Amino acid sequence: MALAREIGAELTFFYAKSDPGTLLYGESELSRVMDPEGYAARAEAHARSILSEALAAAEGVRCQAIAVSAGEPYEAIIATAEQKCCDLIVMASHGYRGVKGLLLGSQTQKVLLHSKLPVLVYR
């Protein structure tokens, strides 16, 4: 944000909400207990909370926040960046390795592999 503030850039904060139809096995078991509307409402509230924090931290920087439901977050990240004519995608990496990395997959890695836009990874 300091860089964006210094060069007068605009930021687009993005959050991909889980699509209940594409949840992992353990999560899908939990979703059976919840009604779809309740799940969607909680996912929306969670996204709003995270994006509100990002917007508050970006004081003095032109920015917008977008949340979408996504089966594949990396696809939604790339599609939104292209639709918004972004010049750069900036992502964090948790650095999961081994079995955890294989099972969870890395959205950052997938964006790096599939994006035509430059990607800056912060770890």
Backbone as CSV, one residue per row, in Angstrom:
resi,resn,N_x,N_y,N_z,CA_x,CA_y,CA_z,C_x,C_y,C_z
1,MET,0.820,-1.186,0.000,0.000,0.000,0.000,0.867,1.255,0.000
2,ALA,2.019,1.160,0.651,2.914,2.313,0.654,3.374,2.624,-0.768
3,LEU,3.696,1.603,-1.540,4.103,1.805,-2.928,2.960,2.410,-3.735
4,ALA,1.760,1.873,-3.589,0.598,2.399,-4.319,0.363,3.857,-3.960
5,ARG,0.498,4.185,-2.677,0.313,5.565,-2.221,1.359,6.480,-2.854
6,GLU,2.593,6.011,-2.879,3.702,6.827,-3.388,3.593,7.095,-4.887
7,ILE,3.157,6.096,-5.658,3.118,6.282,-7.110,1.732,6.647,-7.632
8,GLY,0.760,6.773,-6.723,-0.584,7.169,-7.137,-1.360,6.054,-7.830
9,ALA,-1.065,4.815,-7.484,-1.752,3.677,-8.101,-3.113,3.458,-7.444
10,GLU,-3.953,2.735,-8.145,-5.245,2.326,-7.600,-5.175,0.841,-7.280
11,LEU,-5.738,0.448,-6.138,-5.735,-0.950,-5.718,-7.125,-1.549,-5.854
12,THR,-7.172,-2.802,-6.234,-8.413,-3.568,-6.214,-8.190,-4.733,-5.272
13,PHE,-8.871,-4.695,-4.128,-8.803,-5.809,-3.186,-9.818,-6.848,-3.634
14,PHE,-9.404,-8.101,-3.616,-10.248,-9.173,-4.142,-10.346,-10.307,-3.141
15,TYR,-11.545,-10.860,-3.000,-11.750,-12.017,-2.138,-12.629,-13.020,-2.872
16,ALA,-12.159,-14.258,-2.971,-12.941,-15.327,-3.608,-13.647,-16.116,-2.520
17,LYS,-14.971,-16.036,-2.517,-15.772,-16.785,-1.544,-15.909,-18.222,-2.038
18,SER,-15.892,-19.174,-1.119,-16.071,-20.575,-1.489,-17.455,-20.793,-2.067
19,ASP,-17.494,-21.541,-3.130,-18.758,-21.944,-3.734,-19.160,-23.245,-3.055
20,PRO,-20.317,-23.278,-2.357,-20.681,-24.481,-1.609,-20.724,-25.743,-2.457
21,GLY,-20.944,-25.631,-3.750,-21.002,-26.804,-4.612,-19.649,-27.410,-4.905
22,THR,-18.560,-26.727,-4.554,-17.224,-27.225,-4.883,-16.341,-27.362,-3.656
23,LEU,-16.946,-27.496,-2.486,-16.162,-27.604,-1.255,-15.459,-28.946,-1.154
24,LEU,-14.389,-28.958,-0.376,-13.681,-30.207,-0.110,-14.577,-31.143,0.696
25,TYR,-14.222,-32.416,0.746,-15.051,-33.433,1.389,-15.472,-33.045,2.806
26,GLY,-14.520,-32.690,3.656,-14.836,-32.345,5.037,-15.746,-31.139,5.129
27,GLU,-15.515,-30.162,4.279,-16.356,-28.968,4.294,-17.748,-29.283,3.770
28,SER,-17.853,-30.173,2.781,-19.167,-30.473,2.228,-20.029,-31.201,3.253
29,GLU,-19.412,-32.016,4.103,-20.164,-32.669,5.169,-20.765,-31.620,6.087
30,LEU,-19.991,-30.600,6.398,-20.470,-29.519,7.252,-21.576,-28.729,6.555
31,SER,-21.446,-28.537,5.259,-22.440,-27.737,4.537,-23.804,-28.428,4.486
32,ARG,-23.833,-29.768,4.665,-25.119,-30.465,4.695,-25.944,-30.035,5.899
33,VAL,-25.259,-29.699,6.980,-25.934,-29.285,8.197,-26.499,-27.872,8.033
34,MET,-25.838,-27.071,7.249,-26.249,-25.676,7.070,-27.109,-25.549,5.816
35,ASP,-28.014,-24.616,5.870,-28.787,-24.339,4.663,-27.936,-23.500,3.716
36,PRO,-28.138,-23.618,2.395,-27.319,-22.876,1.429,-27.377,-21.360,1.629
37,GLU,-28.550,-20.838,1.979,-28.661,-19.387,2.191,-27.828,-18.956,3.395
38,GLY,-27.857,-19.782,4.450,-27.060,-19.468,5.637,-25.578,-19.494,5.333
39,TYR,-25.158,-20.486,4.552,-23.750,-20.580,4.164,-23.347,-19.355,3.338
40,ALA,-24.182,-19.012,2.377,-23.887,-17.867,1.510,-23.828,-16.573,2.319
41,ALA,-24.732,-16.421,3.270,-24.746,-15.206,4.096,-23.483,-15.111,4.944
42,ARG,-23.043,-16.248,5.522,-21.827,-16.226,6.329,-20.592,-15.973,5.468
43,ALA,-20.558,-16.545,4.284,-19.424,-16.311,3.381,-19.370,-14.842,2.977
44,GLU,-20.517,-14.251,2.709,-20.571,-12.828,2.335,-20.121,-11.952,3.495
45,ALA,-20.574,-12.253,4.701,-20.180,-11.470,5.877,-18.673,-11.582,6.120
46,HIS,-18.130,-12.778,5.943,-16.685,-12.976,6.121,-15.903,-12.164,5.081
47,ALA,-16.340,-12.228,3.835,-15.674,-11.460,2.771,-15.736,-9.964,3.068
48,ARG,-16.911,-9.474,3.481,-17.061,-8.049,3.800,-16.127,-7.635,4.923
49,SER,-15.988,-8.492,5.935,-15.115,-8.195,7.063,-13.659,-8.058,6.629
50,ILE,-13.200,-9.011,5.845,-11.809,-8.987,5.367,-11.564,-7.785,4.463
51,LEU,-12.476,-7.548,3.536,-12.298,-6.436,2.605,-12.415,-5.089,3.312
52,SER,-13.236,-4.992,4.327,-13.354,-3.749,5.108,-12.039,-3.419,5.791
53,GLU,-11.374,-4.441,6.339,-10.067,-4.231,6.959,-9.052,-3.734,5.937
54,ALA,-9.070,-4.334,4.756,-8.129,-3.923,3.704,-8.388,-2.474,3.294
55,LEU,-9.654,-2.117,3.112,-9.997,-0.745,2.725,-9.588,0.246,3.804
56,ALA,-9.775,-0.108,5.046,-9.397,0.776,6.153,-7.883,0.981,6.196
57,ALA,-7.126,-0.071,5.897,-5.664,0.018,5.921,-5.123,0.811,4.740
58,ALA,-5.932,0.995,3.725,-5.474,1.662,2.499,-5.802,3.155,2.498
59,GLU,-5.880,3.734,3.656,-6.211,5.155,3.755,-5.269,5.990,2.874
60,GLY,-5.851,6.847,2.079,-5.061,7.705,1.205,-4.739,7.086,-0.145
61,VAL,-5.224,5.878,-0.405,-4.986,5.200,-1.676,-6.338,4.961,-2.349
62,ARG,-6.417,5.289,-3.636,-7.655,4.980,-4.367,-7.780,3.471,-4.429
63,CYS,-8.947,2.961,-4.034,-9.106,1.514,-4.046,-10.576,1.123,-4.133
64,GLN,-10.761,-0.131,-4.476,-12.084,-0.736,-4.521,-11.952,-2.155,-3.996
65,ALA,-13.080,-2.731,-3.612,-13.083,-4.092,-3.084,-14.117,-4.913,-3.832
66,ILE,-13.736,-6.138,-4.167,-14.613,-7.035,-4.922,-14.578,-8.406,-4.270
67,ALA,-15.763,-9.000,-4.094,-15.860,-10.378,-3.609,-16.759,-11.147,-4.571
68,VAL,-16.320,-12.328,-4.980,-17.126,-13.168,-5.870,-17.102,-14.604,-5.361
69,SER,-18.148,-15.348,-5.665,-18.164,-16.782,-5.373,-17.367,-17.472,-6.467
70,ALA,-16.541,-18.421,-6.055,-15.668,-19.063,-7.036,-15.441,-20.523,-6.694
71,GLY,-15.587,-21.374,-7.689,-15.218,-22.766,-7.529,-13.709,-22.911,-7.562
72,GLU,-13.069,-22.149,-8.423,-11.612,-22.135,-8.546,-11.136,-20.705,-8.316
73,PRO,-10.667,-20.386,-7.116,-10.264,-19.011,-6.819,-9.248,-18.434,-7.792
74,TYR,-8.282,-19.240,-8.223,-7.258,-18.696,-9.118,-7.867,-18.202,-10.427
75,GLU,-8.880,-18.904,-10.926,-9.544,-18.464,-12.159,-10.272,-17.143,-11.937
76,ALA,-10.917,-17.012,-10.777,-11.632,-15.780,-10.456,-10.663,-14.612,-10.278
77,ILE,-9.509,-14.874,-9.691,-8.491,-13.834,-9.512,-8.036,-13.318,-10.874
78,ILE,-7.687,-14.229,-11.754,-7.195,-13.847,-13.078,-8.288,-13.144,-13.880
79,ALA,-9.489,-13.693,-13.874,-10.591,-13.095,-14.639,-10.900,-11.683,-14.149
80,THR,-10.927,-11.493,-12.838,-11.216,-10.166,-12.289,-10.098,-9.193,-12.631
81,ALA,-8.859,-9.626,-12.516,-7.729,-8.749,-12.855,-7.786,-8.322,-14.319
82,GLU,-8.154,-9.245,-15.192,-8.273,-8.905,-16.616,-9.454,-7.978,-16.859
83,GLN,-10.604,-8.253,-16.231,-11.793,-7.408,-16.410,-11.545,-5.989,-15.914
84,LYS,-10.782,-5.840,-14.835,-10.507,-4.530,-14.245,-9.281,-3.867,-14.864
85,CYS,-8.709,-4.494,-15.885,-7.515,-3.962,-16.574,-6.377,-3.674,-15.595
86,CYS,-6.156,-4.607,-14.685,-5.076,-4.455,-13.713,-3.727,-4.607,-14.411
87,ASP,-2.734,-3.918,-13.895,-1.383,-4.011,-14.437,-0.548,-5.073,-13.730
88,LEU,-0.956,-5.426,-12.511,-0.164,-6.333,-11.683,-1.087,-7.025,-10.688
89,ILE,-0.851,-8.312,-10.466,-1.536,-9.062,-9.415,-0.532,-9.235,-8.286
90,VAL,-0.915,-8.821,-7.081,-0.065,-8.987,-5.904,-0.756,-9.973,-4.987
91,MET,-0.039,-11.035,-4.620,-0.606,-12.085,-3.772,0.374,-12.463,-2.672
92,ALA,-0.188,-12.969,-1.589,0.633,-13.537,-0.527,0.774,-15.027,-0.771
93,SER,1.817,-15.605,-0.216,2.015,-17.044,-0.289,2.219,-17.562,1.123
94,HIS,1.470,-18.601,1.478,1.636,-19.197,2.795,2.842,-20.125,2.828
95,GLY,3.301,-20.550,1.673,4.482,-21.406,1.607,4.260,-22.824,2.077
96,TYR,3.027,-23.337,1.914,2.779,-24.728,2.297,3.615,-25.648,1.425
97,ARG,4.200,-26.642,2.054,5.015,-27.610,1.335,4.545,-29.015,1.698
98,GLY,5.096,-29.976,1.009,4.820,-31.374,1.335,3.365,-31.748,1.110
99,VAL,2.867,-32.633,1.966,1.514,-33.172,1.811,0.471,-32.069,1.908
100,LYS,0.641,-31.156,2.851,-0.330,-30.072,3.008,-0.411,-29.245,1.727
101,GLY,0.714,-28.957,1.124,0.721,-28.216,-0.135,0.059,-28.977,-1.259
102,LEU,0.291,-30.298,-1.303,-0.333,-31.120,-2.341,-1.842,-31.212,-2.170
103,LEU,-2.282,-31.401,-0.936,-3.709,-31.554,-0.683,-4.467,-30.241,-0.853
104,LEU,-3.913,-29.175,-0.338,-4.606,-27.896,-0.403,-4.427,-27.227,-1.756
105,GLY,-3.317,-27.478,-2.393,-3.026,-26.787,-3.633,-2.630,-25.360,-3.320
106,SER,-2.073,-24.689,-4.240,-1.658,-23.311,-4.022,-2.325,-22.427,-5.064
107,GLN,-3.222,-21.584,-4.596,-3.871,-20.648,-5.516,-2.840,-19.693,-6.104
108,THR,-1.855,-19.313,-5.284,-0.798,-18.436,-5.776,-0.031,-19.119,-6.905
109,GLN,0.320,-20.383,-6.712,1.035,-21.133,-7.749,0.210,-21.224,-9.026
110,LYS,-1.084,-21.467,-8.871,-1.955,-21.574,-10.040,-2.065,-20.245,-10.776
111,VAL,-2.136,-19.152,-10.024,-2.169,-17.834,-10.678,-0.860,-17.603,-11.426
112,LEU,0.263,-17.943,-10.799,1.563,-17.795,-11.458,1.628,-18.585,-12.764
113,LEU,1.068,-19.782,-12.763,1.116,-20.636,-13.946,0.185,-20.170,-15.070
114,HIS,-0.963,-19.613,-14.712,-1.993,-19.346,-15.721,-2.175,-17.874,-16.100
115,SER,-1.664,-16.959,-15.319,-1.898,-15.548,-15.594,-0.986,-15.014,-16.693
116,LYS,-1.568,-14.192,-17.545,-0.768,-13.489,-18.550,-0.273,-12.156,-17.986
117,LEU,-0.867,-11.738,-16.867,-0.448,-10.511,-16.195,0.733,-10.814,-15.279
118,PRO,1.582,-9.822,-15.023,2.655,-10.048,-14.055,2.075,-10.290,-12.663
119,VAL,2.760,-11.137,-11.898,2.326,-11.479,-10.544,3.493,-11.235,-9.588
120,LEU,3.216,-10.500,-8.521,4.197,-10.255,-7.468,3.738,-11.053,-6.256
121,VAL,4.611,-11.957,-5.774,4.269,-12.797,-4.638,5.016,-12.300,-3.413
122,TYR,4.251,-12.025,-2.346,4.821,-11.596,-1.081,4.771,-12.762,-0.116
123,ARG,5.929,-13.095,0.425,5.958,-14.228,1.363,6.592,-13.812,2.652
